[in-house]
Each structure stands twice: as structure tokens, then as C-alpha cells.
Amino acid sequence: MKRTTLLVLLQLAMPASGLATGVDGVNGVNGVKVSAAPAGELASHLVNVAPVPTGFSAEARVEAVRSATMAAQIAGRVTEVRVEPGQAVKKGELLLSIDARELAGMNAAGQASLAQAAAQWQRSQQLYQQKFISRSALDQAELAYKAAQGNAGASGASLSHARVSAPISGVVGERLIEPGEMAAPGRALMTVHDPAALRVVASVPQSRLPALKAGAGGAPKAVVEVVESGRRLVVTRVEVLPIVDPVSHTVTVRLYLDASEAGLTPGMAVRAHLLTGSAEKLTIPAQAVVRRGEVSAVYVLAEGAAPRLRQIRLGDVVADGRLEVLAGLRSGERVALDPVKAGIALKQK
């Protein structure tokens, strides 16, 4: 097995010229004889020219369609925080409380003033009917009652702001304040997002806008790729915003993801492949390629012959993840999908 591994490494480490000619069709390396391995024993791919989607790529990020940042509306010390980041919450659920004793006192005073003004207005109505007061005095009592109503409502609303509740159902993303800290109007307290509805946002140069609108008859299509794993995500809808940023000269494109896509978090970096047309290209799966530095090669399989390592020249990655072949392969040839197994099988026969 050691000799087999060494032979495979030697074969892959050959110069580019050896990969193109010296290895292709050779039955031995450094005097070691090699027997043929039947091509049918290895998983393979038939190389052919086929229409593939064309377009361009843009770096993008994942964000939640529904998200909210709760901010303080009153000043006060935070007395209680009930949730942690990552915790699921329901709409209307209490998240944190702010010390509101001063506001409670003001609300009580407002309610008392309202009760007093209401009683005074009722007495004024009775006195007016008995002709003991003028119309002006009655109007003054009514205005005092309405002013007391407004003050009581304002004090009650301020008191309600001491209890911060979730505006949507979802997951707590960030907790930006701790118990004992001072909250001030406008200070962010917590973020909540709905993980069931995600989208990808990309900034596209304005020069690409005509091609993007012309692609697919005005209804552009796209594929989202998770760069680290190569995973492809299903895009259900593409939305191109109708304005261009005057500073960066880019247009924002939103790609809405299927609800079944899991393992994504807002803020993740992804790559958006925006499709604008199609073209006939010779392509192969990415897993069939052997890479050694700047040299790319594949194992070419033929019936009744040993696998042959051949250098190829690659182009761009097409939208479905396959690699465009510019030189080194012809349509109708077959390549091994697992280069390691092909190399080992070549030495074991």
C-alpha cells in the first residue's frame, strides 16, 4: 500500500507536460509495470457539451426577512431581563422590565386629576341646566376634563413602556443590555428575528442592471452558494430594488430562500450567482478534478484500458457548481468521479 500511495503522489507531482502527454496512456512509472483497471468499476461522468446557465456572481450576506431591534422609550434602570440569546419567544412575550416607580406615581396623579376633572364637569353640567353658571364656565370645565384625559393617557402610555415585549415571534439574536444598567431613550436593548424566513442581500454594480433585467424575460433567476461547504440553496424569488446607491453606484438584489433551508444564520457570508442566460459549454463535476498547485488534471477512463491522468485547463465555475473545461478533454470521453480511488485502482491491477 505504501508503494501504491507513493506511485499516485509521483504521478500527480509530474510536470504539466508529463500530465498532458507522458502520463496519458503510459503503462508504468519509473520502471514499475501497471495493469489495466476496468473502467466500469469506478464511478464516472460522461463528458459532453450541454447548455449551462450563465451570469455573474456577487458576494452577499444572509438576513432575516422579519427582524426587529427593541429600543428603550423611557429612561430608567433595567430591573429584569427574562431571555437569553438564541431563546425562542412569542409575539407579546415580556422580554425585560425597566424601573418605573416614578412613572407609576405620575400615572396615579394623572388618574386622580382625571377623576376630579370628570366629577367637576358633571357638576358643571347640572349647574348649567339649573342656570347657576354660564356657558363659558361649562366649556371651561369640559376643556379641563379633556386635558386631564390626555394627561392620564400620556402617563399611562409612558408607564407601559417600562415593560418591553417581543413585537414578533422568533428567536432572540442579541441582548444588548444587562440588569442594573441604565436604559435611555433610543438605546438598543435586544434584537429578535424570525429564522423561518430568510433572504440573501447582494450589491450588484449598476453596469450589470440591464443584463439582470433582460435575463429570463425580466424575471431573473439565481442560485445561492455557501462558500465553505459548496452547498447550493433554493431561491424562490428574486427582487431587484428600483434605486441605485449614489455613493457606491450599486443596486441591491434580494434573493428569498425556501423555508426548508436549514443551518443558516443572519449575517452569514454567501455567494449569489445571478443567471442572465445560457450557453453551450463542456463541463465536468468539481469532484473529478485533481489539483496540485496550479496544475489541474482528471483521470480519463476507457473500456479495457487503465485510467489515464491528463492535465486539463479549467474556466469558470458555472451556476450549478460544475467546472468549465477549456482544453484537455473532448466530448464523449469519460472521467472518474473519485480521483483517489482511480489512482489506487490503477496500481492494484
C-alpha positions in Angstrom: 0.0 0.0 0.0 2.9 2.4 0.7 4.3 1.8 -2.8 0.8 2.4 -4.2 0.4 5.7 -2.4 3.9 6.8 -3.5 3.2 6.0 -7.1 0.0 8.0 -7.0 1.8 11.0 -5.5 4.6 10.7 -8.1 2.1 10.6 -10.9 0.3 13.7 -9.6 3.5 15.6 -9.0 4.8 15.3 -12.5 5.3 18.5 -14.5 2.4 19.8 -16.6 3.9 18.4 -19.8 4.0 14.9 -18.2 0.4 15.2 -17.3 -0.5 16.1 -20.8 1.5 13.5 -22.7 3.8 11.3 -20.6 1.2 10.0 -18.2 -1.7 9.7 -20.7 -1.5 6.2 -21.9 1.7 5.2 -20.0 1.7 1.6 -18.5 4.3 2.3 -15.9 6.1 4.9 -13.9 9.8 4.7 -13.0 10.0 1.1 -14.3 7.0 -0.2 -12.3 4.6 -2.1 -14.5 0.9 -1.2 -14.2 -2.0 -3.3 -15.3 -5.3 -2.1 -16.6 -8.3 -1.4 -14.3 -11.7 -1.9 -15.9 -13.4 1.5 -16.2 -16.8 0.0 -15.2 -15.5 -0.5 -11.6 -15.2 3.3 -11.0 -17.9 5.9 -10.7 -17.6 8.1 -13.8 -19.0 11.0 -15.6 -19.6 11.2 -19.4 -18.2 14.5 -20.7 -20.3 16.3 -23.2 -21.3 19.7 -24.4 -24.5 20.9 -22.8 -26.4 24.2 -22.2 -25.5 25.7 -18.9 -26.7 28.8 -17.1 -24.5 31.9 -17.5 -24.4 35.0 -15.5 -22.2 36.6 -12.8 -21.5 36.2 -9.1 -21.6 38.7 -6.2 -20.7 38.4 -2.6 -23.7 38.5 -0.4 -25.0 38.1 3.2 -27.9 36.3 4.8 -30.5 38.4 6.7 -33.9 37.8 8.2 -37.0 39.0 6.3 -38.7 39.8 9.6 -36.5 41.3 12.3 -36.8 43.9 15.0 -34.5 45.9 17.3 -36.2 46.9 20.5 -35.0 50.3 21.9 -35.8 52.0 25.2 -38.5 54.6 25.1 -38.0 55.8 28.7 -35.0 56.4 31.0 -34.5 54.0 33.9 -32.6 51.2 35.4 -33.2 47.7 34.0 -34.6 45.6 36.7 -35.2 42.3 34.9 -34.1 40.5 31.7 -36.1 37.3 31.1 -34.5 35.9 27.9 -31.1 34.9 26.6 -29.7 35.0 23.0 -30.9 32.1 21.0 -34.1 31.7 23.0 -37.4 31.4 21.1 -40.0 33.9 22.0 -43.6 34.6 21.0 -45.2 37.8 20.0 -46.2 39.9 23.0 -44.0 37.9 25.4 -42.3 40.0 28.1 -38.5 40.4 27.4 -37.3 42.9 30.1 -38.5 45.4 32.6 -37.3 48.9 33.5 -37.7 50.6 36.9 -40.9 52.7 36.5 -41.7 53.8 40.1 -41.5 57.5 39.2 -43.7 56.9 36.1 -46.2 54.9 38.2 -46.5 57.9 40.6 -47.1 60.3 37.7 -49.7 57.9 36.3 -51.5 57.7 39.6 -51.5 61.5 39.8 -52.9 61.7 36.3 -55.7 59.3 37.0 -56.6 61.3 40.1 -56.7 64.5 38.2 -58.9 62.8 35.6 -61.4 61.6 38.2 -61.5 65.1 39.7 -62.0 66.8 36.3 -64.7 64.3 35.4 -66.6 65.0 38.6 -66.3 68.8 38.1 -67.6 68.5 34.6 -70.6 66.5 35.7 -71.4 69.1 38.4 -71.0 71.9 35.9 -73.5 70.3 33.5 -76.1 70.1 36.3 -75.4 73.7 37.4 -75.7 74.9 33.8 -79.0 73.1 33.4 -80.2 74.9 36.6 -79.0 78.3 35.2 -76.5 78.7 38.0 -73.4 79.0 35.8 -72.7 80.5 32.4 -72.0 78.6 29.1 -68.4 79.8 29.4 -67.9 78.1 32.8 -69.4 74.9 31.4 -67.0 75.0 28.4 -64.0 75.6 30.8 -65.0 72.5 32.8 -65.3 70.4 29.7 -61.8 71.5 28.4 -60.3 70.8 31.8 -61.8 67.3 31.7 -60.4 66.6 28.2 -57.0 67.9 29.2 -57.0 65.6 32.2 -57.9 62.7 29.8 -54.9 63.5 27.6 -52.5 63.7 30.6 -53.8 60.4 32.1 -53.4 58.7 28.7 -49.8 60.0 28.2 -48.8 59.0 31.7 -50.3 55.5 31.2 -48.5 55.1 27.9 -45.2 56.1 29.4 -45.7 53.6 32.2 -46.4 50.8 29.6 -43.0 51.4 28.0 -41.3 50.1 31.1 -42.3 46.6 30.0 -40.6 45.7 26.7 -42.3 42.9 24.8 -41.5 40.9 21.7 -43.0 42.6 18.6 -42.8 39.4 16.5 -42.4 35.7 17.2 -38.9 34.4 16.6 -35.5 34.0 18.2 -33.5 36.4 20.3 -30.4 37.4 18.3 -28.6 39.8 20.7 -29.1 41.0 24.2 -27.5 44.4 24.4 -28.2 45.4 28.0 -27.9 43.7 31.4 -29.8 44.0 34.7 -28.7 47.1 36.6 -27.6 49.1 33.5 -29.3 52.4 32.7 -31.7 52.5 29.7 -32.0 55.7 27.9 -34.5 56.7 25.1 -33.2 55.3 21.8 -30.7 52.9 23.3 -31.0 49.4 21.7 -31.9 46.7 24.1 -32.4 43.5 22.2 -32.9 42.1 18.7 -35.4 39.4 17.6 -35.7 37.7 14.2 -37.8 35.1 12.6 -35.5 32.2 11.5 -38.2 30.7 9.3 -38.0 33.5 6.7 -34.5 34.3 5.4 -33.2 36.1 2.3 -29.8 36.9 0.8 -28.9 40.5 0.0 -26.2 41.3 -2.6 -24.9 44.6 -4.0 -24.6 44.5 -7.8 -22.7 47.1 -9.9 -25.1 49.3 -11.9 -23.4 48.2 -15.1 -25.0 44.7 -14.6 -28.5 46.1 -14.2 -29.6 45.9 -17.9 -28.4 42.2 -18.2 -30.1 41.4 -14.9 -33.4 42.8 -16.1 -33.2 41.2 -19.5 -32.3 37.8 -18.1 -35.2 35.3 -18.1 -37.6 37.7 -19.7 -37.5 40.3 -16.8 -37.8 37.6 -14.1 -34.2 36.9 -13.1 -33.2 33.6 -11.5 -30.4 32.9 -9.1 -28.6 30.3 -7.1 -27.0 30.9 -3.7 -23.8 29.1 -2.7 -22.5 28.6 0.8 -18.8 29.1 0.1 -17.3 27.0 2.9 -19.3 23.8 2.1 -20.3 24.4 -1.6 -23.9 23.8 -0.6 -26.5 25.2 -3.1 -29.6 26.9 -1.7 -33.0 27.1 -3.3 -34.1 30.6 -4.3 -37.9 31.1 -4.5 -38.0 34.8 -5.6 -35.6 37.5 -6.8 -36.3 41.1 -6.1 -34.3 43.9 -7.6 -34.7 47.2 -5.8 -35.6 50.1 -8.2 -33.0 52.6 -6.9 -29.2 52.8 -7.3 -27.0 53.8 -4.4 -25.5 57.2 -5.4 -22.3 56.6 -3.4 -21.3 53.0 -4.3 -23.2 53.0 -7.7 -24.7 49.6 -6.9 -28.2 48.2 -6.8 -29.5 45.9 -4.1 -30.8 42.5 -5.1 -32.7 40.4 -2.6 -32.9 36.6 -3.0 -35.6 35.0 -1.0 -34.8 31.5 0.3 -37.1 28.5 0.7 -38.3 28.0 4.2 -36.9 24.4 4.2 -33.3 25.7 4.1 -31.7 25.0 7.5 -28.4 25.7 9.0 -28.4 29.4 8.1 -28.0 32.4 10.4 -28.4 36.1 9.7 -25.1 37.7 8.9 -23.5 34.6 7.2 -21.4 35.3 4.1 -22.6 33.6 0.9 -22.1 33.9 -2.8 -25.0 34.8 -5.1 -24.9 33.5 -8.7 -27.3 35.7 -10.8 -28.3 34.0 -14.0 -28.8 36.1 -17.1 -28.8 33.5 -20.0 -27.4 30.1 -21.1 -24.5 28.9 -23.3 -23.2 25.6 -24.7 -20.1 24.5 -22.6 -18.0 21.5 -21.9 -18.3 20.9 -18.1 -17.3 18.3 -15.5 -18.1 17.8 -11.8 -15.8 19.6 -9.4 -15.0 16.3 -7.5 -13.5 14.8 -10.6 -10.6 17.3 -10.6 -7.2 16.6 -9.1 -5.3 19.8 -8.1 -1.6 20.1 -7.4 -0.6 23.7 -7.1 -1.6 25.4 -10.3 -2.0 22.1 -12.2 -5.5 20.6 -12.7 -6.0 17.0 -14.0 -8.5 14.3 -14.3 -8.4 10.5 -14.7 -9.7 9.6 -18.1 -11.4 6.2 -18.3 -11.6 3.9 -21.4 -13.1 0.4 -21.7 -10.5 -2.2 -21.3 -7.7 0.3 -20.5 -6.0 1.7 -17.5 -7.2 5.1 -16.2 -5.0 7.8 -17.6 -4.1 11.0 -15.8 -4.5 14.0 -18.0 -3.9 17.7 -17.4 -6.8 20.0 -18.3 -7.3 23.7 -18.4 -10.4 24.9 -16.5 -12.5 28.0 -16.9 -15.2 29.4 -14.6 -17.5 27.7 -12.2 -20.9 27.6 -13.7 -24.1 28.2 -11.7 -24.8 24.5 -10.8 -21.3 24.0 -9.4 -19.7 22.3 -12.4 -16.4 23.4 -13.9 -16.0 24.6 -17.4 -13.2 22.8 -19.4 -11.3 24.9 -21.8 -8.8 22.4 -23.0 -7.7 18.8 -22.4 -10.9 16.9 -22.8 -13.3 16.1 -25.7 -17.0 15.5 -25.7 -17.7 11.7 -25.3 -14.8 10.9 -23.0 -15.4 9.6 -19.5 -13.7 10.8 -16.3 -13.5 9.2 -12.9 -15.5 11.0 -10.2 -13.2 9.8 -7.4 -9.6 10.5 -8.4 -8.1 8.9 -5.3 -9.9 5.6 -6.0 -8.9 5.8 -9.6 -5.3 6.2 -8.7 -5.4 3.3 -6.2 -7.3 1.0 -8.6 -4.7 1.8 -11.3 -1.9 0.4 -9.1 -3.7 -2.6 -7.7 -4.4 -4.2 -11.1 
